């Protein structure tokens, strides 16, 4: 993976990962989510990253996956790390993820 990433690295890497995650090419999703998880784990300011790059709706796309595949595991892990690191905001983040997940599963 990337190891320790600097702020400059993050600003160039995350947009590319988002592009891959949003891609129709499903083969890009899991590797990109793994790299995003590594970045989130390396950066204590994960809430700031999630807000700046609007990661929550992107991750919720996979959190609502009924198949519970690798993308589901990685996206919910990232959501959990962001939530736990931000203490009181954890309930809000997880509630938003749960609501989006329910909406996605209905449609």
Number of C-alpha atoms within 10 A of each C-alpha: 11 13 10 12 16 12 10 8 12 17 14 10 16 18 12 13 19 19 13 19 24 14 12 10 9 12 11 15 21 19 18 20 24 19 18 24 20 17 24 21 17 15 17 14 13 20 20 13 18 18 10 10 14 12 18 21 15 15 25 22 19 23 28 22 16 11 10 11 12 15 23 21 15 23 25 19 17 25 24 16 18 26 19 15 15 17 9 10 14 17 13 11 18 18 12 15 22 15 13 19 20 15 11 16 13 8 5
